[in-house]
Amino acid sequence: MRGLTGAGPDRARGSSQAVIAAGAALAAIALFVAACGTGGTGTRDEGPAHASAVAGAVASASPSPSPTTGYRRVDAVSLLKKDPAVSATVKRQLKPCSGDNYPVEVTYGFLTGGSVNDVLINVSDCGDWLGIGTYVYRNVGGTYENVFKAEDSPVVAEIDGTDLTVTKQVYDTNDTLSNPSRETVITYWWKAGRFTEHYRHDTYYSKTGGDTSAPDN
């Protein structure tokens, strides 16, 4: 390798060890940042959820609470099953797809201005992995309450800073599953105790090739 030619066994071995050590240090830093970061898209817990993770086992990579906010994990599957606002159709999907892996993805963030993290849960179908439901739970006096739901599949949501962003695929008559007519992205803000639509953006898929975007509202 250029720059190491003629270095000799001992020197080459020392250089290799230095490179390995540096690489390990960089990898550790990267893992720490990934685990502890609470950036623009929230802190993702698991997805699809593993049974032990859903049960609330706290891993060493769990983010630490900040001085003014609290981090709390939840049993996502149990929370959904006990929630009367969750439809029977979605509840039927709350079973392991394989092994003990549930079709559930959990993200934590601060959407509603509370002192404890809010919980965003996306539920998918085991067959085609399309989003069939998305829910936001807010901690109120130690109990998590459902403050948002969308079950018009396919649907998925994410946390973008303090915004809730919901993406929906829209199908017209005779559209196939792989060819929706448009995609709608809606951004919600928390105002006066509830989520309010702030703006939306529609992308129309052309049946003859090429997409067109509608102006934001």
C-alpha contacts under 8 A as a table, 3 or more apart, distances in Angstrom:
res1	aa1	res2	aa2	distance
1	M	4	L	5.68
1	M	5	T	6.37
2	R	5	T	6.19
4	L	7	A	5.41
4	L	12	A	7.13
7	A	10	D	7.96
7	A	11	R	5.62
7	A	12	A	5.81
8	G	11	R	5.49
8	G	12	A	5.91
9	P	12	A	5.16
9	P	13	R	5.94
10	D	13	R	5.11
10	D	14	G	6.14
11	R	14	G	5.10
11	R	15	S	6.16
12	A	15	S	5.07
12	A	16	S	6.14
13	R	16	S	5.10
13	R	17	Q	6.21
14	G	17	Q	5.15
14	G	18	A	6.23
15	S	18	A	5.07
15	S	19	V	6.23
16	S	19	V	5.09
16	S	20	I	6.16
17	Q	20	I	5.08
17	Q	21	A	6.06
18	A	21	A	5.11
18	A	22	A	6.09
19	V	22	A	5.12
19	V	23	G	6.05
20	I	23	G	5.04
20	I	24	A	6.13
21	A	24	A	5.13
21	A	25	A	6.22
22	A	25	A	5.12
22	A	26	L	6.23
23	G	26	L	5.15
23	G	27	A	6.12
24	A	27	A	5.05
24	A	28	A	6.15
25	A	28	A	5.15
25	A	29	I	6.28
26	L	29	I	5.12
26	L	30	A	6.15
27	A	30	A	5.05
27	A	31	L	6.17
28	A	31	L	5.17
28	A	32	F	6.15
29	I	32	F	5.08
29	I	33	V	6.19
30	A	33	V	5.22
30	A	34	A	6.12
31	L	34	A	5.08
31	L	35	A	6.05
32	F	35	A	5.19
32	F	36	C	6.00
32	F	61	A	7.43
33	V	36	C	5.32
33	V	37	G	5.50
34	A	37	G	5.58
35	A	61	A	5.19
35	A	62	S	6.41
35	A	63	P	6.30
36	C	61	A	6.91
36	C	62	S	6.74
36	C	63	P	4.47
36	C	64	S	6.93
37	G	43	T	7.05
37	G	63	P	7.13
38	T	41	T	7.53
38	T	42	G	5.43
38	T	43	T	5.42
38	T	63	P	7.72
38	T	109	G	7.47
39	G	42	G	5.74
39	G	43	T	7.42
39	G	161	G	6.79
40	G	159	I	7.06
40	G	160	D	4.84
40	G	161	G	4.09
40	G	162	T	7.82
41	T	109	G	7.86
41	T	158	E	6.61
41	T	159	I	4.68
41	T	160	D	4.45
41	T	161	G	5.90
42	G	107	T	6.20
42	G	108	Y	5.53
42	G	109	G	4.67
42	G	110	F	7.78
42	G	158	E	7.92
42	G	159	I	5.44
42	G	160	D	6.83
42	G	161	G	6.83
43	T	63	P	7.85
43	T	107	T	5.45
43	T	108	Y	4.95
43	T	109	G	6.24
44	R	47	G	7.97
44	R	105	E	7.84
44	R	106	V	6.01
44	R	107	T	4.17
44	R	108	Y	6.15
45	D	53	A	7.96
45	D	105	E	7.39
45	D	106	V	5.41
45	D	107	T	5.67
45	D	108	Y	7.20
46	E	49	A	5.01
46	E	50	H	7.17
46	E	53	A	7.11
46	E	104	V	7.85
46	E	105	E	5.53
46	E	106	V	5.76
46	E	107	T	7.65
47	G	50	H	7.56
47	G	103	P	7.23
47	G	104	V	5.78
47	G	105	E	3.93
47	G	106	V	6.53
48	P	101	N	6.27
48	P	102	Y	5.69
48	P	103	P	4.90
48	P	104	V	4.89
48	P	105	E	5.16
49	A	53	A	6.54
49	A	54	V	6.10
49	A	101	N	5.61
49	A	102	Y	5.01
49	A	103	P	6.35
49	A	104	V	5.08
49	A	105	E	5.72
49	A	106	V	7.51
50	H	53	A	5.20
50	H	54	V	6.11
50	H	100	D	5.99
50	H	101	N	4.53
50	H	102	Y	6.12
51	A	54	V	5.14
51	A	55	A	6.15
51	A	100	D	5.44
51	A	101	N	6.12
51	A	102	Y	6.96
52	S	55	A	5.10
52	S	56	G	6.88
52	S	57	A	6.15
53	A	56	G	5.43
53	A	57	A	5.47
53	A	58	V	7.57
53	A	75	D	7.99
54	V	57	A	7.45
54	V	74	V	7.00
54	V	75	D	4.81
54	V	76	A	5.63
54	V	77	V	6.56
55	A	74	V	7.32
55	A	75	D	4.81
55	A	76	A	7.63
56	G	73	R	5.97
56	G	74	V	5.63
56	G	75	D	5.41
58	V	62	S	6.53
58	V	73	R	7.67
59	A	62	S	5.59
63	P	71	Y	7.39
64	S	71	Y	6.81
65	P	68	T	7.88
65	P	69	T	5.93
65	P	70	G	4.95
65	P	71	Y	5.07
66	S	69	T	5.23
66	S	70	G	6.69
67	P	70	G	7.97
68	T	115	S	6.97
69	T	114	G	7.98
69	T	115	S	4.83
69	T	116	V	5.74
69	T	117	N	7.38
70	G	115	S	5.96
70	G	116	V	4.48
70	G	117	N	6.28
71	Y	116	V	5.95
71	Y	117	N	5.59
72	R	116	V	6.92
72	R	117	N	6.55
74	V	79	L	7.69
75	D	78	S	5.53
75	D	79	L	6.12
76	A	79	L	5.05
76	A	80	L	6.29
76	A	104	V	7.84
76	A	106	V	7.25
76	A	121	I	7.29
77	V	80	L	5.28
77	V	81	K	6.19
77	V	94	L	6.75
77	V	104	V	7.62
78	S	81	K	5.12
78	S	82	K	6.18
79	L	82	K	5.46
79	L	83	D	6.27
80	L	83	D	5.16
80	L	86	V	6.52
80	L	91	K	7.34
81	K	84	P	7.91
81	K	86	V	7.50
81	K	91	K	6.15
81	K	94	L	7.72
83	D	86	V	5.69
83	D	146	N	7.79
84	P	87	S	7.41
85	A	146	N	7.66
86	V	90	V	6.71
86	V	91	K	6.90
87	S	90	V	5.43
87	S	91	K	6.34
88	A	91	K	4.97
88	A	92	R	6.17
89	T	92	R	5.39
89	T	93	Q	7.04
90	V	93	Q	5.32
90	V	94	L	6.90
90	V	123	V	7.60
90	V	132	I	6.81
90	V	133	G	6.84
91	K	94	L	5.19
92	R	95	K	7.25
93	Q	103	P	7.62
93	Q	124	S	7.80
93	Q	125	D	6.52
93	Q	126	C	7.32
94	L	102	Y	6.67
94	L	103	P	7.08
94	L	104	V	7.91
95	K	102	Y	5.86
95	K	103	P	7.62
96	P	99	G	6.34
96	P	100	D	5.11
96	P	101	N	4.96
96	P	102	Y	4.34
96	P	103	P	6.96
97	C	100	D	7.32
97	C	101	N	5.93
97	C	102	Y	5.82
97	C	103	P	6.59
97	C	126	C	5.58
98	S	101	N	5.71
98	S	102	Y	7.74
103	P	123	V	5.80
103	P	124	S	5.21
103	P	125	D	6.66
103	P	126	C	6.24
103	P	129	W	7.76
104	V	121	I	6.82
104	V	122	N	5.76
104	V	123	V	4.68
104	V	124	S	6.44
105	E	121	I	5.72
105	E	122	N	5.18
105	E	123	V	6.56
106	V	119	V	6.93
106	V	120	L	5.74
106	V	121	I	4.66
106	V	122	N	6.54
107	T	119	V	6.01
107	T	120	L	5.07
107	T	121	I	6.49
107	T	158	E	7.68
107	T	159	I	7.57
108	Y	117	N	6.06
108	Y	118	D	5.79
108	Y	119	V	4.87
108	Y	120	L	6.18
109	G	117	N	5.27
109	G	118	D	5.39
109	G	119	V	6.66
109	G	120	L	7.84
109	G	159	I	6.81
109	G	161	G	7.90
109	G	162	T	7.62
110	F	113	G	6.15
110	F	114	G	6.91
110	F	116	V	7.60
110	F	117	N	5.17
110	F	118	D	5.46
110	F	161	G	7.82
110	F	162	T	6.03
111	L	114	G	7.86
111	L	117	N	7.96
111	L	118	D	6.36
111	L	159	I	7.68
111	L	161	G	7.75
111	L	162	T	4.62
111	L	163	D	6.32
111	L	164	L	7.04
111	L	189	W	7.88
111	L	190	W	6.80
112	T	118	D	7.17
112	T	138	R	7.33
112	T	162	T	7.64
112	T	190	W	5.62
112	T	193	G	8.00
114	G	117	N	6.93
114	G	118	D	7.72
114	G	138	R	7.83
114	G	139	N	7.45
116	V	139	N	6.38
117	N	138	R	7.54
117	N	139	N	7.34
118	D	136	V	6.96
118	D	137	Y	5.78
118	D	138	R	4.94
118	D	139	N	6.57
119	V	136	V	5.53
119	V	137	Y	5.06
119	V	138	R	6.66
120	L	134	T	7.26
120	L	135	Y	5.72
120	L	136	V	4.54
120	L	137	Y	6.56
120	L	157	A	7.82
120	L	158	E	7.45
120	L	159	I	7.72
121	I	134	T	5.62
121	I	135	Y	5.22
121	I	136	V	6.42
122	N	131	G	6.84
122	N	132	I	7.86
122	N	133	G	5.96
122	N	134	T	4.46
122	N	135	Y	6.61
122	N	156	V	6.26
122	N	157	A	6.88
123	V	131	G	5.77
123	V	132	I	5.80
123	V	133	G	5.19
123	V	134	T	6.21
124	S	129	W	5.12
124	S	130	L	5.27
124	S	131	G	4.23
124	S	132	I	5.29
124	S	133	G	7.03
125	D	128	D	5.97
125	D	129	W	4.70
125	D	130	L	5.51
125	D	131	G	6.45
125	D	132	I	6.38
126	C	129	W	5.40
130	L	153	S	7.41
130	L	154	P	5.66
130	L	155	V	7.50
131	G	134	T	7.63
131	G	153	S	6.00
131	G	154	P	4.91
131	G	155	V	4.86
131	G	156	V	5.50
132	I	151	E	5.74
132	I	152	D	6.86
132	I	153	S	4.59
132	I	154	P	5.63
132	I	155	V	6.02
132	I	156	V	7.80
133	G	149	K	7.21
133	G	150	A	5.65
133	G	151	E	4.29
133	G	152	D	7.10
133	G	153	S	6.66
133	G	154	P	7.91
133	G	155	V	6.33
133	G	156	V	7.10
134	T	149	K	5.62
134	T	150	A	5.35
134	T	151	E	6.53
134	T	155	V	7.03
134	T	156	V	6.08
134	T	157	A	6.35
135	Y	146	N	7.03
135	Y	147	V	7.68
135	Y	148	F	5.41
135	Y	149	K	4.40
135	Y	150	A	6.66
136	V	146	N	5.93
136	V	147	V	5.76
136	V	148	F	5.01
136	V	149	K	6.60
137	Y	144	Y	5.57
137	Y	145	E	5.14
137	Y	146	N	4.52
137	Y	147	V	5.71
137	Y	148	F	7.19
138	R	143	T	7.96
138	R	144	Y	5.18
138	R	145	E	5.25
138	R	146	N	6.53
138	R	147	V	6.52
139	N	142	G	5.80
139	N	143	T	5.37
139	N	144	Y	4.34
139	N	145	E	6.34
140	V	143	T	5.25
140	V	144	Y	6.01
140	V	145	E	6.72
146	N	149	K	7.49
147	V	194	R	6.82
147	V	195	F	7.63
148	F	195	F	7.15
150	A	155	V	7.29
151	E	155	V	7.03
152	D	155	V	6.38
152	D	168	K	7.84
153	S	168	K	7.28
153	S	169	Q	7.58
154	P	168	K	5.89
154	P	169	Q	5.64
154	P	170	V	7.93
155	V	166	V	7.10
155	V	167	T	5.73
155	V	168	K	4.58
155	V	169	Q	6.70
156	V	166	V	5.85
156	V	167	T	5.44
156	V	168	K	6.76
157	A	164	L	7.01
157	A	165	T	5.47
157	A	166	V	4.23
157	A	167	T	6.05
158	E	164	L	6.13
158	E	165	T	5.39
158	E	166	V	6.64
159	I	162	T	6.79
159	I	163	D	5.96
159	I	164	L	5.08
159	I	165	T	6.29
160	D	163	D	5.03
160	D	164	L	6.24
160	D	165	T	6.74
162	T	189	W	7.59
163	D	187	T	6.51
163	D	188	Y	5.96
163	D	189	W	5.65
163	D	190	W	7.90
164	L	187	T	5.71
164	L	188	Y	5.09
164	L	189	W	6.64
165	T	185	V	6.84
165	T	186	I	5.69
165	T	187	T	4.52
165	T	188	Y	6.34
166	V	185	V	5.67
166	V	186	I	5.18
166	V	187	T	6.42
166	V	188	Y	7.99
167	T	183	E	7.07
167	T	184	T	5.74
167	T	185	V	4.45
167	T	186	I	6.43
168	K	183	E	5.75
168	K	184	T	5.20
168	K	185	V	6.44
169	Q	180	P	6.28
169	Q	181	S	7.78
169	Q	182	R	6.16
169	Q	183	E	4.66
169	Q	184	T	6.46
170	V	180	P	5.75
170	V	181	S	5.88
170	V	182	R	5.30
170	V	183	E	5.93
170	V	184	T	7.26
171	Y	175	D	5.74
171	Y	176	T	7.89
171	Y	179	N	7.96
171	Y	180	P	4.75
171	Y	181	S	5.25
171	Y	182	R	7.06
172	D	175	D	5.59
172	D	180	P	7.23
172	D	181	S	6.12
175	D	179	N	6.02
175	D	180	P	5.86
175	D	181	S	6.99
176	T	179	N	5.13
176	T	180	P	6.65
177	L	180	P	6.55
180	P	183	E	7.56
180	P	205	Y	7.17
181	S	204	Y	6.04
181	S	205	Y	5.36
181	S	206	S	7.48
182	R	202	D	6.72
182	R	203	T	5.38
182	R	204	Y	4.21
182	R	205	Y	5.30
183	E	202	D	5.71
183	E	203	T	5.17
183	E	204	Y	6.56
183	E	205	Y	7.89
184	T	200	R	6.88
184	T	201	H	5.78
184	T	202	D	4.54
184	T	203	T	6.48
185	V	200	R	5.50
185	V	201	H	5.26
185	V	202	D	6.47
186	I	197	E	6.91
186	I	198	H	7.59
186	I	199	Y	6.00
186	I	200	R	4.28
186	I	201	H	6.58
187	T	197	E	6.00
187	T	198	H	5.60
187	T	199	Y	5.55
187	T	200	R	6.17
188	Y	195	F	5.77
188	Y	196	T	5.27
188	Y	197	E	4.41
188	Y	198	H	5.23
188	Y	199	Y	7.35
189	W	195	F	5.41
189	W	196	T	5.34
189	W	197	E	6.41
189	W	198	H	6.12
190	W	193	G	6.70
190	W	194	R	5.46
190	W	195	F	4.39
190	W	196	T	6.11
191	K	194	R	5.52
191	K	195	F	6.09
191	K	196	T	6.39
197	E	200	R	7.77
199	Y	216	D	6.56
199	Y	217	N	5.23
200	R	216	D	5.66
200	R	217	N	5.59
201	H	213	S	7.64
201	H	214	A	6.49
201	H	215	P	6.58
201	H	216	D	4.79
201	H	217	N	6.84
202	D	213	S	5.92
202	D	214	A	5.28
202	D	215	P	7.49
202	D	216	D	7.49
203	T	211	D	6.89
203	T	212	T	5.84
203	T	213	S	4.34
203	T	214	A	6.13
204	Y	211	D	5.77
204	Y	212	T	5.20
204	Y	213	S	5.95
204	Y	214	A	7.49
205	Y	209	G	7.75
205	Y	210	G	6.90
205	Y	211	D	4.74
205	Y	212	T	6.59
206	S	209	G	5.28
206	S	210	G	5.55
206	S	211	D	5.31
206	S	212	T	7.23
